[in-house]
Amino acid sequence: MIQKSFVMMKPDAVQRRLMGKILSRFEEKGLQIVAVKLMQIDEDLAKTHYGEHADKPFFGSLIEYITSCLLYTSPSPRDMRRS
């Protein structure tokens, strides 16, 4: 059985250029990276992805942070929307 996982490297990891080191850790554990995408998510997608935190006091700053610059994702967050 093949399992797929969503991985998102947040703005600080991208800004600090840690993507290669982080991906290497996954590969060292035997996981296969099949797709990655460098993208900037919009506010609507961020609100959908973090919707469970909408009533929390940190929600606004979380959305501002996560939309502040590029993210490294695998697979696309649009494919991971909850039903």
C-alpha positions as protocol buffer text, in pm:
chain_id: "A"
residue {
  index: 1
  type: MET
  ca { x: 0 y: 0 z: 0 }
}
residue {
  index: 2
  type: ILE
  ca { x: 137 y: 338 z: -100 }
}
residue {
  index: 3
  type: GLN
  ca { x: 79 y: 626 z: 139 }
}
residue {
  index: 4
  type: LYS
  ca { x: 104 y: 991 z: 43 }
}
residue {
  index: 5
  type: SER
  ca { x: 183 y: 1274 z: 281 }
}
residue {
  index: 6
  type: PHE
  ca { x: 151 y: 1648 z: 253 }
}
residue {
  index: 7
  type: VAL
  ca { x: 470 y: 1837 z: 334 }
}
residue {
  index: 8
  type: MET
  ca { x: 486 y: 2214 z: 358 }
}
residue {
  index: 9
  type: MET
  ca { x: 806 y: 2400 z: 429 }
}
residue {
  index: 10
  type: LYS
  ca { x: 702 y: 2732 z: 569 }
}
residue {
  index: 11
  type: PRO
  ca { x: 845 y: 3076 z: 484 }
}
residue {
  index: 12
  type: ASP
  ca { x: 1127 y: 3065 z: 740 }
}
residue {
  index: 13
  type: ALA
  ca { x: 1263 y: 2735 z: 601 }
}
residue {
  index: 14
  type: VAL
  ca { x: 1251 y: 2873 z: 246 }
}
residue {
  index: 15
  type: GLN
  ca { x: 1413 y: 3204 z: 343 }
}
residue {
  index: 16
  type: ARG
  ca { x: 1688 y: 3020 z: 530 }
}
residue {
  index: 17
  type: ARG
  ca { x: 1734 y: 2785 z: 231 }
}
residue {
  index: 18
  type: LEU
  ca { x: 1682 y: 2468 z: 432 }
}
residue {
  index: 19
  type: MET
  ca { x: 1470 y: 2283 z: 176 }
}
residue {
  index: 20
  type: GLY
  ca { x: 1747 y: 2047 z: 63 }
}
residue {
  index: 21
  type: LYS
  ca { x: 1843 y: 1953 z: 417 }
}
residue {
  index: 22
  type: ILE
  ca { x: 1482 y: 1891 z: 514 }
}
residue {
  index: 23
  type: LEU
  ca { x: 1411 y: 1679 z: 205 }
}
residue {
  index: 24
  type: SER
  ca { x: 1730 y: 1481 z: 270 }
}
residue {
  index: 25
  type: ARG
  ca { x: 1600 y: 1385 z: 614 }
}
residue {
  index: 26
  type: PHE
  ca { x: 1284 y: 1242 z: 460 }
}
residue {
  index: 27
  type: GLU
  ca { x: 1486 y: 1048 z: 204 }
}
residue {
  index: 28
  type: GLU
  ca { x: 1726 y: 918 z: 470 }
}
residue {
  index: 29
  type: LYS
  ca { x: 1423 y: 767 z: 646 }
}
residue {
  index: 30
  type: GLY
  ca { x: 1335 y: 579 z: 327 }
}
residue {
  index: 31
  type: LEU
  ca { x: 1060 y: 807 z: 200 }
}
residue {
  index: 32
  type: GLN
  ca { x: 1045 y: 881 z: -171 }
}
residue {
  index: 33
  type: ILE
  ca { x: 988 y: 1241 z: -281 }
}
residue {
  index: 34
  type: VAL
  ca { x: 776 y: 1227 z: -597 }
}
residue {
  index: 35
  type: ALA
  ca { x: 679 y: 1592 z: -646 }
}
residue {
  index: 36
  type: VAL
  ca { x: 756 y: 1933 z: -503 }
}
residue {
  index: 37
  type: LYS
  ca { x: 626 y: 2276 z: -583 }
}
residue {
  index: 38
  type: LEU
  ca { x: 753 y: 2623 z: -495 }
}
residue {
  index: 39
  type: MET
  ca { x: 450 y: 2846 z: -461 }
}
residue {
  index: 40
  type: GLN
  ca { x: 297 y: 3140 z: -282 }
}
residue {
  index: 41
  type: ILE
  ca { x: -46 y: 3061 z: -144 }
}
residue {
  index: 42
  type: ASP
  ca { x: -321 y: 3319 z: -144 }
}
residue {
  index: 43
  type: GLU
  ca { x: -525 y: 3424 z: 155 }
}
residue {
  index: 44
  type: ASP
  ca { x: -830 y: 3216 z: 60 }
}
residue {
  index: 45
  type: LEU
  ca { x: -630 y: 2893 z: 36 }
}
residue {
  index: 46
  type: ALA
  ca { x: -449 y: 2972 z: 363 }
}
residue {
  index: 47
  type: LYS
  ca { x: -782 y: 3030 z: 540 }
}
residue {
  index: 48
  type: THR
  ca { x: -915 y: 2700 z: 403 }
}
residue {
  index: 49
  type: HIS
  ca { x: -602 y: 2508 z: 502 }
}
residue {
  index: 50
  type: TYR
  ca { x: -593 y: 2654 z: 854 }
}
residue {
  index: 51
  type: GLY
  ca { x: -972 y: 2680 z: 897 }
}
residue {
  index: 52
  type: GLU
  ca { x: -971 y: 2475 z: 1217 }
}
residue {
  index: 53
  type: HIS
  ca { x: -789 y: 2765 z: 1385 }
}
residue {
  index: 54
  type: ALA
  ca { x: -1023 y: 3041 z: 1263 }
}
residue {
  index: 55
  type: ASP
  ca { x: -1157 y: 3116 z: 1610 }
}
residue {
  index: 56
  type: LYS
  ca { x: -814 y: 3129 z: 1774 }
}
residue {
  index: 57
  type: PRO
  ca { x: -646 y: 3463 z: 1857 }
}
residue {
  index: 58
  type: PHE
  ca { x: -338 y: 3382 z: 1646 }
}
residue {
  index: 59
  type: PHE
  ca { x: -533 y: 3308 z: 1326 }
}
residue {
  index: 60
  type: GLY
  ca { x: -479 y: 3650 z: 1164 }
}
residue {
  index: 61
  type: SER
  ca { x: -105 y: 3649 z: 1223 }
}
residue {
  index: 62
  type: LEU
  ca { x: -83 y: 3286 z: 1105 }
}
residue {
  index: 63
  type: ILE
  ca { x: -251 y: 3376 z: 774 }
}
residue {
  index: 64
  type: GLU
  ca { x: -30 y: 3683 z: 736 }
}
residue {
  index: 65
  type: TYR
  ca { x: 283 y: 3474 z: 802 }
}
residue {
  index: 66
  type: ILE
  ca { x: 196 y: 3182 z: 576 }
}
residue {
  index: 67
  type: THR
  ca { x: 110 y: 3412 z: 283 }
}
residue {
  index: 68
  type: SER
  ca { x: 416 y: 3635 z: 333 }
}
residue {
  index: 69
  type: CYS
  ca { x: 646 y: 3458 z: 87 }
}
residue {
  index: 70
  type: LEU
  ca { x: 707 y: 3139 z: -106 }
}
residue {
  index: 71
  type: LEU
  ca { x: 641 y: 2794 z: 38 }
}
residue {
  index: 72
  type: TYR
  ca { x: 780 y: 2458 z: -69 }
}
residue {
  index: 73
  type: THR
  ca { x: 503 y: 2199 z: -89 }
}
residue {
  index: 74
  type: SER
  ca { x: 444 y: 1842 z: -197 }
}
residue {
  index: 75
  type: PRO
  ca { x: 185 y: 1772 z: -331 }
}
residue {
  index: 76
  type: SER
  ca { x: -18 y: 2082 z: -406 }
}
residue {
  index: 77
  type: PRO
  ca { x: -223 y: 2203 z: -107 }
}
residue {
  index: 78
  type: ARG
  ca { x: -525 y: 2232 z: -340 }
}
residue {
  index: 79
  type: ASP
  ca { x: -518 y: 1852 z: -365 }
}
residue {
  index: 80
  type: MET
  ca { x: -528 y: 1821 z: 14 }
}
residue {
  index: 81
  type: ARG
  ca { x: -848 y: 2014 z: 85 }
}
residue {
  index: 82
  type: ARG
  ca { x: -1068 y: 1856 z: 346 }
}
residue {
  index: 83
  type: SER
  ca { x: -1409 y: 1729 z: 248 }
}
